Amino acid sequence: MHRLGDLEAFLAIVERGSQTAAARQLRRSLQSINRSLLAVERTIGVELVRRTTRKSSPTEAGRAFYQRVKPAFQEITAARLDAANRRTEPSGLMRLGAPVLFAPAYVVPAISDFMRRYPRVEIDLKASDRNVDLLEEGFDLAVRIRQLPDSRLRAQRLGELRVVTYAAPAYLAEHGRPKQPADLRRHECVLQATDGELETWPFRVAGRQRAIRVHGRMRTDSTAAAHAAVARGLGIGRTPLWQIRDLIDQGSVELVLESFEPAKVPVHAVWPASKIAAEKTRLFVALLAARLKREPL
């Protein structure tokens, strides 16, 4: 019978592409990883992984074995973790990542509730709009506001948000209100920096998504600066609704082209597929999801 540690090493080698990367992921020595792989192959009696100096690739037998073993290993690991978590109160460090503006507005209030409820938990929050590598950078969990094409991540949908087009009343009084997305081509728009790429904004026109190219003399890499620029009448902007709700309430800006808004953007909690989420992580995701259901996005 295989030891779980040996199977874990085999799975990591296949997923990471080399024994060195597997050793780094599992925080084991390269020699230990190699011994585990040899133990699995010796028990089965067939080569599962072809080794080179730089890469390890599964054989045909190795791929078939991986596909059968992976879900079983996840179930066993989840069962062990669930049993262990039932005996202990959530504790220890949890490293979280979240977008810069979303973190203080939504994640920190959830952290506050969570830390009061579980005093033995420590939180390390990194607020960044960069697409962090959860596994390489050691994150337990991250919040991402986008579609998730990356199948290597496990995810739970937390909610969805509106992305709106908006402008200051003074700008609209001087330049007119756009009636359809194509009208934006003759308007000044406040743009967020996109590394020199052409700026296009998505809209839904006649039931289909359509990208409208926009231009403007004002460009910034700061979301807060873009909001301020639009409120000052420098052009039309585009942003998640929750970020400018205060400006709308104050009358500093108003929405335009509401009937052409694109599909809402999903908000997900994500964690590495190679990890079974710890109990404290699952509890935090549940708490954050509950808060986002109560608070408008």
C-alpha positions in Angstrom: 0.0 0.0 0.0 1.3 3.5 -0.9 2.1 6.0 1.7 0.1 9.3 1.3 3.4 11.2 1.3 4.7 9.1 -1.7 1.5 9.7 -3.6 1.6 13.4 -2.8 5.1 13.6 -4.2 4.1 11.8 -7.4 1.1 14.1 -7.9 3.3 17.2 -7.3 5.9 16.1 -9.9 3.3 15.6 -12.6 1.6 19.0 -11.8 4.8 21.0 -11.4 6.8 19.4 -14.2 9.9 18.6 -12.3 11.1 17.0 -9.1 12.8 20.2 -8.0 9.5 22.2 -8.3 7.7 19.5 -6.5 10.2 19.6 -3.7 9.9 23.3 -3.4 6.1 23.1 -3.4 6.0 20.4 -0.7 8.9 21.9 1.2 10.8 18.6 1.1 14.3 17.7 0.0 14.9 16.7 -3.6 16.2 13.3 -2.4 13.0 12.7 -0.4 10.9 13.5 -3.5 13.0 11.1 -5.6 12.7 8.3 -3.0 8.9 8.7 -2.9 8.6 8.5 -6.7 10.8 5.4 -6.7 8.7 3.8 -4.0 5.5 4.3 -5.9 7.0 3.0 -9.2 8.5 0.0 -7.3 5.1 -0.9 -5.9 3.3 -0.7 -9.2 6.2 -2.2 -11.2 6.1 0.3 -14.1 7.8 3.6 -14.9 5.4 6.5 -14.2 7.7 9.5 -14.8 10.5 10.0 -17.4 13.3 12.1 -15.8 15.7 14.5 -17.5 18.0 16.9 -15.8 15.4 19.7 -16.2 12.1 18.1 -16.6 9.9 15.2 -15.4 7.1 14.1 -17.7 4.5 11.4 -17.0 4.5 8.3 -19.1 1.3 7.0 -20.6 0.9 4.8 -17.5 1.8 7.7 -15.3 -0.9 9.9 -16.8 -3.5 7.2 -16.4 -2.4 6.6 -12.8 -2.5 10.3 -12.0 -6.1 10.7 -13.3 -7.3 7.9 -11.1 -5.2 8.8 -8.0 -5.7 12.5 -7.9 -9.4 12.7 -6.9 -9.0 9.8 -4.5 -6.0 11.6 -2.8 -8.0 14.8 -2.5 -10.9 13.0 -0.9 -8.6 11.3 1.6 -6.8 14.5 2.4 -10.0 16.4 2.8 -11.4 13.7 5.1 -8.3 13.8 7.3 -8.4 17.6 7.4 -12.0 17.7 8.3 -11.6 15.2 11.1 -8.6 17.2 12.5 -10.5 20.5 12.2 -13.4 19.2 14.2 -11.0 18.7 17.2 -9.4 22.2 17.1 -10.3 25.8 17.0 -9.1 27.7 13.9 -5.6 29.1 14.6 -2.4 30.1 12.9 -1.4 32.5 10.1 -3.7 32.9 7.0 -2.2 34.9 4.1 -4.8 36.7 2.0 -4.5 38.7 -1.2 -7.1 41.2 -2.6 -7.4 44.2 -5.0 -6.2 47.5 -3.7 -9.5 49.3 -3.3 -11.6 46.2 -2.7 -9.4 45.2 0.3 -10.2 48.1 2.7 -13.9 48.4 1.5 -14.9 44.7 1.8 -12.1 42.4 2.9 -10.9 44.3 6.0 -14.4 44.5 7.6 -14.7 40.7 7.1 -11.3 40.2 8.6 -12.4 42.3 11.6 -15.4 40.1 12.2 -13.3 36.9 11.7 -10.5 37.9 14.1 -13.0 38.7 16.8 -14.7 35.4 16.4 -11.4 33.4 16.2 -8.8 35.1 18.4 -6.1 32.5 17.7 -6.0 33.3 13.9 -3.5 35.8 12.5 -4.0 37.5 9.2 -1.4 38.8 6.7 -3.2 40.8 4.0 -1.5 41.9 0.8 -3.5 44.5 -1.2 -2.4 44.4 -4.8 -4.0 44.6 -8.2 -1.2 42.3 -9.5 -2.2 38.8 -10.5 -0.2 37.0 -7.7 0.9 33.4 -8.0 -0.8 31.9 -5.0 1.4 28.8 -4.8 4.8 30.5 -5.4 4.1 33.4 -3.1 2.5 31.3 -0.3 -1.0 32.7 -0.3 -3.8 30.7 1.3 -6.5 32.6 -0.4 -7.0 35.5 -2.8 -10.0 37.6 -4.0 -10.2 38.1 -7.8 -12.6 40.3 -9.6 -12.7 38.8 -13.1 -13.5 35.7 -15.1 -11.3 32.8 -14.1 -9.7 31.1 -17.1 -7.0 29.5 -14.9 -8.2 25.9 -14.2 -5.3 25.4 -11.8 -7.2 27.3 -9.1 -10.1 26.2 -7.0 -12.7 28.9 -6.6 -15.9 29.9 -4.9 -18.1 32.6 -6.3 -18.7 35.4 -3.8 -20.9 37.7 -5.8 -20.8 39.9 -8.9 -20.5 43.6 -9.5 -21.7 46.2 -12.0 -19.3 48.0 -14.2 -20.7 51.4 -15.2 -20.0 54.4 -17.4 -20.2 57.8 -15.6 -19.6 61.5 -16.0 -19.9 64.8 -14.2 -23.1 66.9 -14.7 -20.9 69.8 -15.9 -19.2 67.7 -18.5 -22.6 66.4 -19.8 -24.0 69.9 -19.9 -21.1 71.1 -22.0 -20.6 68.1 -24.3 -24.0 66.3 -24.3 -25.0 63.0 -23.0 -24.0 59.9 -25.1 -27.1 58.0 -26.1 -25.4 54.8 -27.3 -21.8 53.4 -26.9 -20.7 54.5 -30.4 -21.2 58.1 -29.3 -18.1 57.8 -27.0 -15.9 58.1 -30.0 -16.5 61.8 -30.1 -16.2 62.3 -26.3 -13.2 62.8 -24.1 -12.7 59.7 -21.8 -10.6 59.4 -18.7 -8.4 56.3 -19.3 -6.7 53.9 -16.9 -3.1 53.1 -17.9 -3.0 49.9 -20.1 0.7 49.7 -21.0 0.3 51.5 -24.3 -2.5 49.2 -25.6 -5.5 50.6 -27.4 -8.3 51.4 -24.9 -11.5 49.6 -25.5 -14.6 49.5 -23.3 -17.1 46.6 -23.6 -20.8 47.2 -23.9 -23.9 45.0 -24.6 -25.5 46.2 -27.9 -28.6 44.4 -29.3 -27.9 41.5 -27.0 -24.2 41.0 -28.0 -21.0 42.3 -26.5 -19.3 45.0 -28.5 -16.0 46.6 -27.8 -15.9 50.4 -28.3 -12.5 52.1 -28.8 -12.3 55.3 -26.8 -9.7 58.0 -26.4 -8.9 60.9 -24.1 -6.2 63.3 -23.1 -6.3 62.2 -19.5 -4.7 58.9 -18.6 -3.7 57.6 -15.2 -2.6 54.4 -13.4 -4.5 55.4 -10.3 -8.2 54.4 -9.9 -8.8 57.1 -7.3 -7.2 59.7 -9.6 -9.5 58.6 -12.5 -12.5 59.1 -10.3 -11.4 62.5 -9.3 -10.7 63.5 -12.9 -14.2 62.5 -14.0 -15.7 64.3 -11.1 -13.8 67.4 -12.2 -15.3 67.2 -15.7 -12.3 66.0 -17.6 -14.2 63.3 -19.4 -16.3 60.2 -19.2 -15.1 57.3 -17.1 -15.7 53.6 -16.6 -15.5 51.8 -13.2 -17.2 49.3 -10.9 -20.3 50.9 -9.4 -19.3 50.4 -5.8 -16.2 52.5 -6.2 -18.1 55.7 -7.1 -21.3 55.2 -5.1 -20.4 58.1 -2.8 -19.7 60.4 -5.7 -23.2 59.5 -7.1 -24.8 60.2 -3.8 -23.1 63.5 -3.6 -24.2 64.5 -7.1 -20.6 64.8 -8.3 -21.2 62.3 -11.1 -24.1 60.4 -12.7 -24.4 57.2 -14.7 -24.7 57.2 -18.5 -25.4 54.3 -21.0 -27.0 52.2 -18.2 -29.0 50.1 -20.7 -25.8 49.1 -22.5 -23.9 47.8 -19.5 -22.0 44.6 -20.1 -22.5 41.4 -18.0 -21.7 41.7 -14.4 -18.1 40.8 -13.3 -17.8 37.9 -10.9 -16.0 38.1 -7.6 -14.3 34.9 -6.6 -12.3 33.6 -3.7 -9.5 31.4 -5.1 -6.9 29.0 -3.6 -4.3 26.7 -5.2 -5.7 23.5 -6.6 -2.9 21.5 -5.0 -4.1 22.5 -1.5 -7.1 21.4 0.4 -8.4 24.6 2.0 -7.8 24.6 5.8 -10.8 25.0 8.0 -10.0 28.6 8.9 -9.8 29.4 5.2 -13.2 27.8 4.5 -14.7 29.7 7.4 -13.4 33.0 6.2 -14.7 32.4 2.7 -18.1 31.7 4.1 -18.1 34.8 6.3 -16.9 37.0 3.4 -19.6 35.6 1.0 -22.3 36.3 3.6 -21.1 39.9 4.0 -21.1 40.5 0.2 -24.7 39.2 0.0 -25.7 41.9 2.4 -23.7 44.7 1.0 -24.3 46.1 -2.5 -21.6 45.7 -5.1 
